[in-house]
């Protein structure tokens, strides 16, 4: 499978990379955290490590480390605006449940 971005998310990441002035894409992973066990982590990718998987969506590289991949394989990352709130939204087919605050998930 793959980890992908929607066109809107890719446009948003591209704008941040341009503003930042460096970076090769977006690094997506998971960390142990929260009441459900895992939380997503997003950061700019400046290098690609040997164990990374890389996909491209709408011109943006999506980099995922080997440890995180089983938990987020097939995920689509969107960027949404709902009222005054805006941010990234994860559509993860592996997610079995998430906490009430939306900060963590389990598979």
N, C-alpha and C positions, 0 to 999 in steps of 0.2 A: 504494500500500500504506500501511502505517502502522507506527509503533513503539508497542508496547503493554506494559502491565504485567499480571501475573497479579493475582488478588484479594489474594493473600498479600503480594506486593510493594507493591501500592497501600496496603494496611493499614500496612505498615512505613513507607513514605514519609510517609503521613499522620501517623503517630505522631511522626516526626522533625520534620515541619513544625510540628506543634502545640507540641512541646517547644522548638523554635527560636523560635517566636513570630512568624515572618514568612516570606514566600516564597509564590510562586504555583504551584509544582510542582517537577518534577525535570527538570534539563537533562542530556541524554545526548548524547555526542559521541565522536569518536575523535581520537587524537593519534599522531604518528609516534614509535614507541618499541619497545623490546624486540627480541628476536632474530627475530621473525616480521614485523616492520614496523609494526604498528599496535597500539594499546592503547585500551581503552574508557576514557572519563572520565565521571564522574558528579559532579554538583554541584547544589545547590539553585538553582532559577530564581527570580530576584527581578524580572526584567523580560523582556519578549518583544521581541526585535529585529526589524527589518523583514524580514530574510531567514530568520527562523525558521519552521519548520513546527510546529504544535501539534496534539496529539491528546489525548483524555481517556480514561482507563481507570479505572473504579470510583471516579470523582470526583477523580482526580489528573491534573493537566495534565502531559503529557510534551512537552518542548520540545527540538527538534533543529535545529541550524544547517544551512544549505544545503550547506556543504562536507562535513559528516559524513554527510548523508542517504544518498548513494549506497552507502556502506559498511555502513549499518545498517538500511536500509529493510526492513521485514518482521520486524525483531527483536522478540522477546518477552522481557521482563525478569522474572525470577522471584526470589523470596527463599526460600532453602532453608536447612535445618539438617540437617547430616549429622554425627552424633556430637557432638563438641565444637566443630565448625566450623560457622559460619553466615555467610551473605552473599548477595550478588546473583549470579545466574547468568544468562548471556546465551544465548539461543537464536536465533542469527543464521543465516538461510538463505544468506547471502552468503559466510559463512566457508568458505574452502577448506582451511585448515590452521591449527594453533595450536602454540605452543611447548610443550615438555614441562612447564614450570612453570605454564602457564596464564595468564601475564601478557600475552601478545600474540597476535595473529592476523594472517592475510593473507587477501585476497579475490582 
